[in-house]
């Protein structure tokens, strides 16, 4: 049985050679990709323009293919050019060599400053690269390299593709490529040599020419001339005579009394180190021939000063430390901290024992209890003074994060009115000045920050500086604690907060700024009410005889035409020490008047009422039913609201739903101001009707028409609009329920005490992270203004564009309530980049001595040159070594060389001979070149004398630790 089974097993070992192998599948996939990308056939483009490799647009396509289980990526690199398909089809000839072969001889784009390495080495405008997909993978063995190259050759032959196809071999860092390009009867082989150590015979032109000629193997006796392009690159690293001009900030001056708090309003700017690390000078000889120049191991004609072309590039320091960027970055880090103020400063600031803590913590709840609670019983001022004692007790002077000098300087900067004995009343900022019209001033609208002259803006700058220089997070918490106590003190003592525009909260600003404006509104109302208490006794007799108890307030123009009336705000009328005035709803007289004000039966009673709360007479308008003059009443101002209160209100209204009952309740809630105005109007105009109120309050809803009466006279007849006639509409309901109560006796629409306590509580519970989030738009706003200010001194066009982009980007990001950290980091990174760019401009201007330049024309040329250095990868030096910029560059190198010679060891100096001998010749103007690049080109027939003459090219680069030869050698495949 065993013997029978052996022949059967041998049958299954037969290989089926009709099945495609992995190698054949790989070739097929390469062909498929080339077809998909339409790289078949010859497509001639326009001749390459000078500099197009740098200024043009490069694009690439990628795909993935497998050889067995080994993954390769195929990438097509090409220069985007205008389509010339129609012209090309007519001009295509069978014997035209491929476009890439023609590009080998093109001399317009030698040594491009920014391009793919294969573009620099071979001058190609289009090519395909096959490389291992993973960075760690590499094709190392010679057999695998040959297999890939064979695959490429077969794929090109099968498809008729005339685009060069390269294969990357060895490790990625070596950038080793071999490839091939095929055309009708021609082929170009791309070969490469890469060595660490340079053979001595190949360090100069004559040795490289020998390699080139031997590789070509031209059978012709008089060899066609070889065209040579040479570039030597010199590197300047030592800026001995040019120290970095950036002055570090004087930290002592920030605290010193002689400087004052003004320093806290300024942001630092500039790089802490030289942002330009190296200057690279490239000296180029673009068109040389073999017999013109001598360059061997003994002598060389290649003097950089005599080079016809000079070009310069600067190497920028990697991520230079910039003051403004660090300032904003450190402040942004505070946003990610989670500690509260109490946790940062140690024990609780407001730590109390027994009854005192109960009084303080339940202050807000007491305010909202049904029974009226006089504010003076809360002892808020006692609370603040006790808190200050506790701060001093728990944290000694030595332990305080901020010393007194710094703290006092900041507080004086934030609250300049504190310097005078009596705080100024009119400390609010006046936005009507000329700066408010400028674009920079109005940036706060876009950033949702705060005006640049506001308290909020100054606070942001101070916290930013405290965080960076004086105590970090603890210093921020300490200053914020003092700021909150100052706000409490000002609320208690009726001192307006400086640096805030008067009026309701500006919803275009950040929420913290709105809260401070709201507190200022509360202080204004409280101040007016307290002043009214003082004068109420003396004015009582006058008010009783005037007949108009609540006349125009201090904040309204006194336009009253009646003599003897005293102009006062409704806030100034308060005959009770209680903070809340309960309406006298149980008074029968008011009840009757309120219910029957719109009926005929109540008209006489209304007319007999004494008018109260008149502001002034409304022109020629009279009441419709009794002909009395119509008076405009003193009304309550609508309650100012911050954006978070508006959101809360809208949420409450939205939750009422869409039912009829919900809609009715929503309308009732929104008509509180309307009801108050109706009551004031009824009190000022006894015997009035709804029509009278509408004529004053909403004239469009009272329609007047000319009609002819019974006597034939033309008269005006008016009636309410259609919407006012809808049964049970809110205006009619409100008018029927409104009682004739002057504004001074109504329940306040805006309870300043409650709102002020809410704001103070909001400020007190803010963590440093929350505070930083609120103020970050102000800090970014300040940073952008600082960058714009510094840029205006340098006038760099590219920076102007970037600043506009930053403003546009920031306005989109900062308008959201909680912007993402990643987007905020992007903005800060952009600001830092602009700061580094301006610092580079200043560094180059200092090095090229632009400020010292006396001739205006030369100064303009140098400024243009420096501007180009910042914006372009490489800049041509006009006049090469003989131009103005060239002489400065040469001087830089000479000074660096002398400084290096002075630092040589004694042994080196002894070798150079006596001082007299080495003085003239010991120090050359330039150091040895850091890089030598050569391009050799010619057109010769290969491989036989009767073969077609085809382009040959070899590129060589020689650096201290790297030697590379990249050759493209063409041969005739028809006549060989």
Rosetta blueprint (number, residue, H / E / L):
1 X L
2 X H
3 X H
4 X H
5 X H
6 X H
7 X H
8 X H
9 X H
10 X H
11 X H
12 X L
13 X L
14 X L
15 X L
16 X L
17 X L
18 X L
19 X L
20 X L
21 X L
22 X H
23 X H
24 X H
25 X H
26 X H
27 X H
28 X H
29 X H
30 X H
31 X H
32 X H
33 X H
34 X H
35 X H
36 X H
37 X L
38 X L
39 X L
40 X E
41 X E
42 X L
43 X L
44 X L
45 X L
46 X L
47 X L
48 X L
49 X L
50 X L
51 X L
52 X H
53 X H
54 X H
55 X H
56 X L
57 X L
58 X E
59 X E
60 X E
61 X E
62 X E
63 X E
64 X E
65 X E
66 X E
67 X E
68 X L
69 X L
70 X E
71 X E
72 X E
73 X E
74 X E
75 X E
76 X E
77 X E
78 X E
79 X E
80 X L
81 X L
82 X L
83 X L
84 X L
85 X H
86 X H
87 X H
88 X H
89 X H
90 X H
91 X H
92 X L
93 X L
94 X L
95 X L
96 X L
97 X L
98 X L
99 X H
100 X H
101 X H
102 X H
103 X H
104 X H
105 X L
106 X L
107 X L
108 X L
109 X L
110 X L
111 X L
112 X L
113 X L
114 X L
115 X L
116 X L
117 X H
118 X H
119 X H
120 X H
121 X H
122 X H
123 X L
124 X L
125 X L
126 X E
127 X E
128 X E
129 X E
130 X E
131 X E
132 X E
133 X L
134 X L
135 X L
136 X L
137 X L
138 X L
139 X E
140 X L
141 X L
142 X H
143 X H
144 X H
145 X H
146 X H
147 X H
148 X H
149 X H
150 X H
151 X H
152 X H
153 X H
154 X H
155 X H
156 X H
157 X H
158 X H
159 X H
160 X L
161 X E
162 X L
163 X L
164 X E
165 X E
166 X E
167 X E
168 X E
169 X E
170 X E
171 X L
172 X H
173 X H
174 X H
175 X L
176 X E
177 X E
178 X E
179 X E
180 X E
181 X E
182 X E
183 X E
184 X L
185 X L
186 X E
187 X E
188 X E
189 X E
190 X E
191 X E
192 X E
193 X E
194 X E
195 X E
196 X L
197 X L
198 X L
199 X L
200 X H
201 X H
202 X H
203 X L
204 X L
205 X H
206 X H
207 X H
208 X H
209 X H
210 X H
211 X H
212 X H
213 X H
214 X H
215 X H
216 X H
217 X L
218 X L
219 X L
220 X L
221 X L
222 X L
223 X L
224 X L
225 X L
226 X L
227 X E
228 X E
229 X E
230 X E
231 X E
232 X E
233 X E
234 X E
235 X E
236 X E
237 X L
238 X L
239 X L
240 X L
241 X L
242 X L
243 X L
244 X L
245 X L
246 X L
247 X L
248 X L
249 X L
250 X L
251 X H
252 X H
253 X H
254 X H
255 X H
256 X L
257 X L
258 X L
259 X L
260 X L
261 X H
262 X H
263 X H
264 X H
265 X H
266 X L
267 X L
268 X L
269 X L
270 X L
271 X E
272 X L
273 X L
274 X L
275 X L
276 X E
277 X E
278 X E
279 X E
280 X E
281 X E
282 X E
283 X E
284 X E
285 X E
286 X E
287 X E
288 X E
289 X E
290 X L
291 X L
292 X L
293 X L
294 X L
295 X E
296 X L
297 X L
298 X L
299 X L
300 X E
301 X L
302 X L
303 X L
304 X H
305 X H
306 X H
307 X L
308 X L
309 X E
310 X E
311 X E
312 X E
313 X E
314 X E
315 X E
316 X E
317 X L
318 X L
319 X L
320 X L
321 X L
322 X E
323 X H
324 X H
325 X H
326 X H
327 X H
328 X H
329 X H
330 X H
331 X H
332 X H
333 X H
334 X H
335 X L
336 X L
337 X L
338 X L
339 X L
340 X L
341 X H
342 X H
343 X H
344 X H
345 X H
346 X L
347 X L
348 X L
349 X L
350 X L
351 X L
352 X L
353 X L
354 X L
355 X H
356 X H
357 X H
358 X H
359 X H
360 X H
361 X H
362 X L
363 X H
364 X H
365 X H
366 X H
367 X H
368 X L
369 X L
370 X L
371 X L
372 X L
373 X L
374 X L
375 X H
376 X H
377 X H
378 X H
379 X L
380 X H
381 X H
382 X H
383 X H
384 X H
385 X H
386 X H
387 X H
388 X H
389 X H
390 X H
391 X H
392 X H
393 X H
394 X H
395 X L
396 X L
397 X L
398 X L
399 X L
400 X L
401 X L
402 X L
403 X L
404 X H
405 X H
406 X H
407 X H
408 X H
409 X H
410 X H
411 X H
412 X H
413 X H
414 X H
415 X L
416 X H
417 X H
418 X H
419 X H
420 X L
421 X L
422 X L
423 X L
424 X L
425 X L
426 X L
427 X L
428 X L
429 X L
430 X L
431 X L
432 X L
433 X L
434 X H
435 X H
436 X H
437 X H
438 X L
439 X L
440 X L
441 X L
442 X L
443 X H
444 X H
445 X H
446 X H
447 X H
448 X L
449 X L
450 X L
451 X L
452 X L
453 X L
454 X L
455 X H
456 X H
457 X H
458 X H
459 X H
460 X H
461 X H
462 X H
463 X H
464 X H
465 X H
466 X H
467 X H
468 X H
469 X H
470 X L
471 X L
472 X H
473 X H
474 X H
475 X H
476 X H
477 X H
478 X H
479 X H
480 X H
481 X H
482 X H
483 X H
484 X H
485 X H
486 X H
487 X H
488 X H
489 X H
490 X H
491 X H
492 X H
493 X L
494 X L
495 X L
496 X L
497 X L
498 X L
499 X L
500 X L
501 X L
502 X L
503 X L
504 X L
505 X L
506 X L
507 X L
508 X L
509 X L
510 X L
511 X H
512 X H
513 X H
514 X H
515 X H
516 X H
517 X H
518 X H
519 X H
520 X H
521 X H
522 X H
523 X H
524 X H
525 X H
526 X H
527 X H
528 X H
529 X H
530 X H
531 X H
532 X H
533 X H
534 X H
535 X H
536 X H
537 X H
538 X H
539 X H
540 X H
541 X H
542 X H
543 X H
544 X H
545 X H
546 X H
547 X L
548 X L
549 X L
550 X L
551 X L
552 X L
553 X L
554 X L
555 X L
556 X L
557 X L
558 X L
559 X L
560 X L
561 X L
562 X L
563 X L
564 X L
565 X L
566 X L
567 X L
568 X L
569 X L
570 X H
571 X H
572 X H
573 X L
574 X L
575 X L
576 X L
577 X L
578 X L
579 X L
580 X L
581 X L
582 X L
583 X L
584 X L
585 X L
586 X L
587 X L
588 X H
589 X H
590 X H
591 X H
592 X H
593 X H
594 X H
595 X H
596 X L
597 X L
598 X L
599 X L
600 X L
601 X L
602 X L
603 X H
604 X H
605 X H
606 X H
607 X H
608 X H
609 X L
610 X L
611 X L
612 X L
613 X L
614 X E
615 X E
616 X E
617 X E
618 X E
619 X E
620 X E
621 X E
622 X E
623 X L
624 X L
625 X L
626 X L
627 X L
628 X L
629 X E
630 X E
631 X E
632 X E
633 X E
634 X L
635 X L
636 X L
637 X L
638 X L
639 X L
640 X L
641 X L
642 X L
643 X H
644 X H
645 X H
646 X H
647 X H
648 X H
649 X H
650 X H
651 X H
652 X H
653 X H
654 X H
655 X H
656 X L
657 X L
658 X L
659 X L
660 X H
661 X H
662 X H
663 X H
664 X H
665 X H
666 X H
667 X H
668 X H
669 X H
670 X H
671 X L
672 X H
673 X H
674 X H
675 X H
676 X H
677 X H
678 X H
679 X H
680 X H
681 X H
682 X H
683 X H
684 X H
685 X L
686 X L
687 X L
688 X L
689 X L
690 X H
691 X H
692 X H
693 X H
694 X H
695 X H
696 X H
697 X H
698 X L
699 X H
700 X H
701 X H
702 X E
703 X E
704 X E
705 X E
706 X E
707 X E
708 X E
709 X L
710 X L
711 X L
712 X L
713 X L
714 X E
715 X E
716 X E
717 X E
718 X E
719 X E
720 X E
721 X L
722 X L
723 X H
724 X H
725 X H
726 X L
727 X L
728 X L
729 X L
730 X H
731 X H
732 X H
733 X H
734 X H
735 X H
736 X H
737 X H
738 X L
739 X L
740 X L
741 X L
742 X L
743 X H
744 X H
745 X H
746 X L
747 X L
748 X L
749 X L
750 X L
751 X L
752 X H
753 X H
754 X H
755 X H
756 X H
757 X H
758 X H
759 X H
760 X H
761 X H
762 X H
763 X H
764 X H
765 X L
766 X L
767 X L
768 X H
769 X H
770 X H
771 X H
772 X H
773 X H
774 X H
775 X H
776 X H
777 X H
778 X H
779 X H
780 X H
781 X H
782 X H
783 X H
784 X H
785 X H
786 X H
787 X H
788 X H
789 X H
790 X H
791 X H
792 X H
793 X H
794 X H
795 X L
796 X L
797 X H
798 X H
799 X H
800 X H
801 X H
802 X H
803 X H
804 X H
805 X H
806 X H
807 X H
808 X H
809 X H
810 X H
811 X H
812 X H
813 X H
814 X H
815 X L
816 X L
817 X L
818 X L
819 X L
820 X L
821 X H
822 X H
823 X H
824 X H
825 X H
826 X H
827 X H
828 X H
829 X H
830 X H
831 X H
832 X H
833 X H
834 X H
835 X H
836 X H
837 X H
838 X H
839 X H
840 X H
841 X H
842 X H
843 X H
844 X H
845 X H
846 X H
847 X H
848 X L
849 X L
850 X L
851 X L
852 X L
853 X L
854 X L
855 X L
856 X H
857 X H
858 X H
859 X H
860 X H
861 X H
862 X H
863 X H
864 X H
865 X H
866 X H
867 X H
868 X H
869 X H
870 X H
871 X H
872 X L
873 X L
874 X L
875 X E
876 X E
877 X E
878 X L
879 X L
880 X H
881 X H
882 X H
883 X L
884 X H
885 X H
886 X H
887 X H
888 X H
889 X H
890 X H
891 X H
892 X H
893 X H
894 X H
895 X H
896 X H
897 X H
898 X H
899 X H
900 X H
901 X H
902 X H
903 X L
904 X L
905 X L
906 X H
907 X H
908 X H
909 X H
910 X H
911 X H
912 X L
913 X L
914 X L
915 X H
916 X H
917 X H
918 X H
919 X H
920 X H
921 X H
922 X L
923 X L
924 X L
925 X L
926 X L
927 X L
928 X L
929 X L
930 X L
931 X E
932 X E
933 X E
934 X E
935 X E
936 X E
937 X E
938 X E
939 X E
940 X E
941 X E
942 X L
943 X L
944 X L
945 X L
946 X L
947 X L
948 X L
949 X E
950 X E
951 X E
952 X E
953 X E
954 X E
955 X E
956 X E
957 X E
958 X E
959 X E
960 X L
961 X L
962 X E
963 X E
964 X E
965 X E
966 X E
967 X E
968 X E
969 X E
970 X E
971 X E
972 X E
973 X L
974 X L
975 X L
976 X L
